[in-house]
Structure formats: C-alpha cells, structure tokens
Amino acid sequence: MTLIDLHQLLLADLGADLPAAVRQQRLVGVLRRHFGCGAVALLRLEADGEHLRPVAVDGLSSDALGRRFAVREHPRLAAILQRREVTRFHHDSGLPDPYDGLVVERPGEPLDVHDCMGAPLDVEGQRWGVLTLDALAVGTFGAQARRDLQQLLPLAEAAVRVTRLEAELRAVRQSATPLLAAGGAREDSEILGQSEAIARLLHELQVVADSELPVLLLGETGVGKELFAHRLHRLSRRAAKPIVHVNCAALPESLAESELFGHVRGAFSGAVGERAGRIEAAEGGTLFLDEVGELPLSIQAKLLRTLQNGEIQRLGADRPRKVDVRVIAATNRSLQEQVRDGAFRADLYHRLSVYPIPIPPLRERGQDVLLLAGRFLELNRARLGLRSLRLSPEAQHALLAYPWPGNVRELEHVLSRAALKAVSRGARREDIVTLDAGLLDLELLARPPLPATPAGDAPAREAPPATDRPLRAIVDEAQRQAIRQALERHGQRWALAARALDVDPSNLHKLARRLGLKGEA
C-alpha cells in the first residue's frame, strides 16, 4: 500500500459513519499493513496525565486493551509523550518495551532487539495520547518510515478528533450538561468492556443518569455495582455535588439512625453536640445505599419518608429538615423475596425500584474477561516489579471457560494470587512471567461442594468430644445449629426464622455471614 493509497483510505474513513471503536481499529490496522510491522497501538492519555490506556491495538494479545500503563514506569512511552515529533528508538536500545511478551507474532518473548517508533497525538492543542509501532525485524523503520509516519499524524489526529466530536454530539442529543462529558471521560478509564451486554448497560446508564429517578442496581456480588453507581452520578446534573456512599450492611442497628439522619445534642448518651447524617452530607448530590437489603426495618420507615417528602428528622429533633438528594441503591439479593418474607417494606421497595438496572455477571460478558484480566495483570506487574506479566493461551481459555461466581472481584483475586505464586516459585523480576492455567487453580475453585445429606436421612448431631475448646467456638456452633433448625422449620425463609429466634432479620443475616452459613441457604 502506497502512502497516497493510505491517505485516501484514512480520508474515506473520516467521512464514513463508523462507530468510534471501528474507526480507531481500522486506523491501527492500516498503519500496521502499510509499515509491515508486528504491532501498532493507539493509547489515550488519561485525565490524571500519568497513565496511557490502549483504545485500539493490532498485533498485540487479547488482554492488551485492558491494560493501563503508568507513564513513569515505561520510559519509551514517556519519551514519545514528551516530544512533538516522531521518536525512533535504536534497535538495541536498553529501554524496556511496554509490550514485552504481548506481541502476537512472538508471544512470551522479550523485545530486546527490534525496531520501535512512536508519536504524540494532539487534539485542540492538548496532548490526547500516543501512537506506537513495533517491528520484530531490525531495519523496518528507516528514515523513510519516520517521514511517512510524520506525514500521517494529521490524519491520525483527525480520526481522534472526529471520534471526540461524535461523543460530544451524542451527549448534546441526550441533553447532557458540560459536566457530563468530563465525568464520562474520566469514568471510561475505569469501566472496561466491549461486549454487547456491557454496551447495553452503559447506554442505559447514559439515558437514565440525567433524570432524577431513584435507581436500583441489581447484580451478583463482585459485579461492580459501586463503580456503576459512581458512573451514574458523574453523568448526572448533580456531578458537581458529592456522592455519599453508605454500606448498609456495615451499619450497626443501634447507630444506623444517627449515621443516616444525624442527631441533636443530648439525643443519646455521648451526643455532646449536633451532627449531620450521611443524607444531609449528600445535599444536592447523590446518596448511594449499598446493600440496601440489609437496612433494619425501623430505619426503612424513616428512609421512606425521605424519598416521599424530601425530609429527614435528626435523632432527638422536634422538626424535620428539607433535603435534596437523589438515591441510588444496590443489592445482590432479591428484595421481592424479602418483601414477601417481611424483611423489607413493600412501599420502600417500590420507591427505590422506580428504575431497576441489572448488572450482567462476568460469565455473560464474553471476551471482557480478557480485557479485565489485562488490567489486573498490569497492576500486579507494577506491584511486584516484574518486567512483564502475561497469560498463556491455555490460561486465557481457562479464564473464558470458568463461570466466575465471584465475578470481577474473584477474577482480580485469582490473578493476584497466581502472580504471587509465580514469583514464589522462582520467577525472576527481569523475566517475562507467563501465568499458565495451573497457576490459576480454577479447577479447584470450580469443584462443587460435597452433596448435603438429605434432611430425612441426616443422623442426629452428636455432641463434640470432651476436649478443651474456646468458649467462643462452642457458642458459635450452638448458634449455627439454632439458625439451621429455624430455617428448616420455616422453609428457608429468613424473616420467619428471625421472628422465631426473636432476632432482627438484618442482624440474623449478619450473624449468619459471620458463622459461614450464608452459602448454605
């Protein structure tokens, strides 16, 4: 492909109605073909000015798009970013390459001797990111190649500029505020995914964000509900105001009312002054109620009043106060079942679930698993001081096949553990460390629990042998047995079991989690 042909192709793409991801991918693809190199990457500089994130790659491994490169840790990227023209590195430069072990044509191998060049990209006078090219054959990037890339930079910057303008036009069509664009750009660096499921979710969040409707985020544990709640806030007209996070499961019942609604002096022993609660702290912004299903019933009634009338009453106060907050709630449990069991108020449920949004589990997001894996691999590489950290093809297949009951959080823990194992087994920090499927231990994690003995055939529990045991262990075992028996008598309905045991339902759930019984229910 001649330089003229390449110019015409890129100009045609600029005038075509293409999705941003497609336009950027075509850019790196045609550049790789024209220069005959091993890999091309387009990286965007994040808002902090300290990280570069790939937005399109050709010739790199599947997880490369999920990585996030700290500029200070990658001298080649830093050099390209700081200069105004094309930077060409000598083929035997001693500077480490950020793509060591990630080039598809040489998987797992270092890029010790190879050609490399790159250039910064500017949009409206601001540094947008960089374009990098790596060739495995020495001599690929001569003086002519450098001149060609310099001539192509205006077209590459135009492609980036068109993508940015299209994003701004979409925001205007959706009646977004100026803050929306800034918040969206910052959040894009945190939410990774290209699957249809995540694309639908992000579009739905974009649509509902600028409304004032309460939103209920539904999803399994570990799917990232807090991350999506923050995205909703940043895309809303309240983005300039605070978002206050309340972990309802961590609120002791005795302090929950004071924490949420505040108190006046003398409201209780130790209340030596007035104190605003979390709801007042979110004035003008967003209140995020995480694990809302854990709220005690007594607090649910007061929260309902806030949603209905926009009022709160501090503990011990005579008069209510007006508040202006938007509520986003999240839960990994079925609130409908809790309503049926009497553990959650039906009227509060209907107020919170004006717009329910399900968050897809990781097993339904396809190749997003590898993008997220790339992010966690880069974090662990930096944390452990490794030259490069990658997955073997078998490990990639294992990640895609595993059902991920713990979702994104479990993926992060699996990769962190595997990286530590690799180092503990002798991997040197100057090596390209490859994680194979065995290090992931996914087969062990996927083993089903031993089948429970049918209730009718279960032998009577025998008292433990008379050995010295801590009193706490004896009490815990007695509590486990009492909770199991109450659940069996009441058909595994937690609210009825709590009533029979004369315990608040939310406290029973907390106790069951501490005793390790929640997985049995």
Secondary structure as UniProt FT lines:
FT   HELIX           3..15
FT   HELIX           20..35
FT   STRAND          39..45
FT   TURN            47..48
FT   STRAND          51..58
FT   HELIX           62..66
FT   STRAND          69..70
FT   HELIX           71..73
FT   HELIX           75..82
FT   STRAND          87..89
FT   TURN            91..92
FT   TURN            98..102
FT   TURN            104..105
FT   TURN            107..108
FT   STRAND          115..123
FT   TURN            124..125
FT   STRAND          126..135
FT   TURN            138..139
FT   HELIX           143..173
FT   TURN            174..175
FT   HELIX           178..188
FT   TURN            189..190
FT   HELIX           196..209
FT   STRAND          215..218
FT   TURN            221..222
FT   HELIX           225..234
FT   TURN            237..240
FT   STRAND          243..247
FT   HELIX           248..250
FT   HELIX           253..261
FT   TURN            265..266
FT   TURN            269..270
FT   HELIX           278..281
FT   TURN            282..284
FT   STRAND          286..290
FT   HELIX           292..294
FT   HELIX           297..309
FT   STRAND          311..312
FT   STRAND          321..322
FT   STRAND          326..331
FT   HELIX           335..341
FT   HELIX           346..352
FT   TURN            353..354
FT   STRAND          355..358
FT   HELIX           362..364
FT   TURN            366..367
FT   HELIX           368..384
FT   STRAND          388..391
FT   HELIX           393..401
FT   TURN            405..406
FT   HELIX           407..424
FT   TURN            425..426
FT   TURN            429..430
FT   STRAND          432..435
FT   HELIX           437..440
FT   HELIX           442..446
FT   HELIX           455..457
FT   HELIX           471..489
FT   TURN            490..492
FT   HELIX           494..500
FT   TURN            501..502
FT   HELIX           505..514
FT   TURN            515..516
FT   HELIX           518..520
//
